Amino acid sequence: MLKGLRFQLALICSTITGLILFIICLISLQISESQLNSRNQIAFENQLQTISYQLQTQRNIKASWLAQLEADNKLIIYIEDNGHPFFFKGAWSPSTPRHDLLQQAHKDALEIHGFDKDVPATSTLSIDKIFFRIQGDTNDSYRVGIARIPSSVGSYTLTLLQDLSTEKATIIETRILFILISFTGILLLSLFSYWFAGRAIIPIEENQRKQVQFIAAASHELKTPLAVIRSSNALIQSQNHQEAQLFTSQIERECTRLTRLINDLLLLATADAHTWSIHKEPVDLDTLLIDLLDTFLPLAAQKQQHLTLHLPDEMLPPIPCDQERIEQIITILIDNALHYVPTGGHITIELNKTPGSYIIKIMDDGPGISKEHAPHIFDRFYRVDAARKDKNHYGLGLSIAKEIIHLHNGSLTHSPTPGGGCTFKIELPYLPTK
């Protein structure tokens, strides 16, 4: 499913970006062709102006100069002096005969543009001229310029044509280049989109992996007590009433386990849905820790463990927090410590205050947490191998503690205890009232 999602995201991204790139290339191509045509048109008009100037200032124009001008610029030059053509055959042969091209140019100038080359110039100072294009017999195109040029001895008529085949070839090459650039860009964008889509769905893949693990772990934890309940119920039905008390006790114990597990799952589901709220009120953390110490001292004594509490000498002001939830966090951490610390071990609870926060540490000298397990201890249903046989620990406690501390805008971290063991550090931000 995620592979299909990746492909769809890449397709959408590459299609949109490719379309944008294609439009940009199309606009750029249009601008490039327009600029090319404008430059060539200006050059053509300058050439007509140059020849006109030569006719006005020099009585005799060398045929060699006209031939060189034609050959260099693919021009066709035709000049009439007071109605008499210059004796100039041209330097090259176009696809369509020169005579036919000149005849068509004069005809289009008169019939389409209303410009009669045989009419004398309207001014003795300015040049009457017109520019347009014609098509040859073999799909060859020409730029046309016709000018009536006044002179001291009458007037000249200049007809100038330029073959556009080179310009067309340049335009075709430019279009091919733009097409190649567009397709190369689209290909690269497609590859980038596929890579980027893969990066984008990594959190989804990770979430899906965790969800699968979560469901598998939850199913396993739920299946075990249900199997015990079913087997105990079957034995009750098959045994006499004197032995029923043993099996009903097992059913009660497993139902209690199921209730705890379901409550924990509901808490985490509520946190995931961002509907879990806390109710803050002023709480004396030193008093809260003393009460918890009294609660756990009997359990520590049973396991021959040493549980101690260190409080600051000065009186600490209350901190706004959800007392029930903070008790839940500390209970989880102390309970874990009591579970892992061996007989004769030490567990120390410490409270300190900094200018901006309260710090609670639960330190033990147990086996600690290995580097292999350390990155995962806050993952749901994650338990180290030594705890997997313990039916009272599901691997949800630290996940719940992390969520609670997050709601208080605090932090929960762990580090090795100097000399061995593990230290959990709770940091609750505190803004003193003025």
Buried (B, 14 or more C-beta within 10 A) or exposed (E): EEEEBBEEBBBEBBBEBBEEBBEEBEEBBEEBBEEBBEEBBEEBBEBBBEBBEBBEEEEEBEBEEBBEBBEEBBBBBBBBBEEEEBEBEBBEEBEBEBEEBBEBBBEBBBEEEEBBBEEBBEEEEEBBBBBBEBBBEEEBBBBBBBBBBBBEEEBBBBBBBBBBBEBEEBBEEBEEEBEEBBBEBBEEBBEBBBEBBBEBBEEEEEEEEEEEBBEEBBEEBBEEBEEBBEEBBEBBEEEEEEEBEEBEEBBEBBBEBBEEBEEBBEBBEEBEEEEBEEEEEEBBBBEBBBEBBEEBBEEBEEBEBEBEBEBEEEEBEEBBBBBEBBBBBBBBBBBBBBBBBEEEBBBBBBBEBEEEBBBBBBBBBBBBBEEEBBEBBBBBBBBBEEBEEEEEBBBBBBBBBBBBBEBBEBBBEBBEBEEEBBBBBBBBBBEEEE
